[in-house]
């Protein structure tokens, strides 16, 4: 499932326990990601899901749920 894959990618990138990551978790405020973390996350997602994330999408990605919603629309 997409949510679990995103959680695992984020947990590995941010070096946190996957159980701390919820759908409503905010990337910057709750998970303490920085812009470099987000760029690496995007690259990991592109590789894992074999897609290209458009740059204009990034300003709208604030929570884990936003990432999952985008991927569900993009990869089904």
Phi, psi and omega per residue, in radians:
X1 nan 2.601 -3.039
X2 -1.097 -0.764 -3.101
X3 -1.006 -0.830 -3.115
X4 -1.096 -0.674 3.136
X5 -1.148 -0.744 3.112
X6 -1.105 -0.774 3.122
X7 -1.018 -0.798 -3.119
X8 -1.132 -0.708 3.100
X9 -1.101 -0.793 3.137
X10 -1.144 -0.752 -3.129
X11 -1.064 -0.727 3.124
X12 -1.183 -0.795 -3.115
X13 -1.114 -0.757 -3.058
X14 -1.625 -0.058 -3.140
X15 0.955 0.926 3.081
X16 -2.256 2.861 3.119
X17 -1.223 2.267 3.129
X18 -0.967 -0.487 -3.126
X19 -1.185 -0.289 3.105
X20 -1.386 -0.231 -3.034
X21 -1.701 2.073 3.121
X22 -2.013 2.869 3.128
X23 -1.031 -0.627 -3.111
X24 -1.527 0.004 3.124
X25 -1.067 2.252 3.089
X26 -1.487 2.340 -3.035
X27 -1.047 -0.815 -3.063
X28 -1.477 -0.880 -3.027
X29 -1.291 -0.757 -3.058
X30 -1.594 -0.704 -3.060
X31 -1.712 -0.074 3.071
X32 1.033 0.606 3.039
X33 -1.316 2.687 2.997
X34 -2.034 -3.135 -3.059
X35 -1.097 -0.588 3.095
X36 -1.146 -0.730 3.088
X37 -1.032 -0.743 -3.111
X38 -1.152 -0.711 3.117
X39 -1.112 -0.717 3.097
X40 -1.157 -0.697 3.090
X41 -1.028 -0.762 3.137
X42 -1.077 -0.781 3.118
X43 -1.089 -0.728 3.110
X44 -1.106 -0.727 3.131
X45 -1.149 -0.742 3.115
X46 -1.033 -0.743 3.133
X47 -1.219 -0.794 -3.069
X48 -1.158 -0.616 -3.069
X49 -1.865 0.042 3.109
X50 0.948 0.898 3.135
X51 -2.341 2.997 2.972
X52 -2.073 2.171 3.131
X53 -1.551 2.121 3.115
X54 -1.192 2.461 -3.123
X55 -1.055 -0.533 -3.105
X56 -1.252 -0.170 3.112
X57 -1.403 -0.564 -2.984
X58 -0.994 -0.702 3.133
X59 -1.089 -0.368 -3.125
X60 -1.593 -0.059 -3.119
X61 -1.652 1.847 -3.124
X62 -2.088 -0.492 -3.094
X63 -2.180 2.922 3.052
X64 -1.051 -0.679 3.109
X65 -1.057 -0.645 3.083
X66 -1.077 -0.725 3.113
X67 -1.090 -0.846 -3.113
X68 -1.094 -0.795 3.134
X69 -1.034 -0.771 3.121
X70 -1.052 -0.803 -3.113
X71 -1.163 -0.670 3.116
X72 -1.096 -0.636 3.095
X73 -1.258 -0.613 -3.023
X74 -1.452 -0.794 -3.061
X75 -1.869 -0.177 3.094
X76 1.438 nan nan
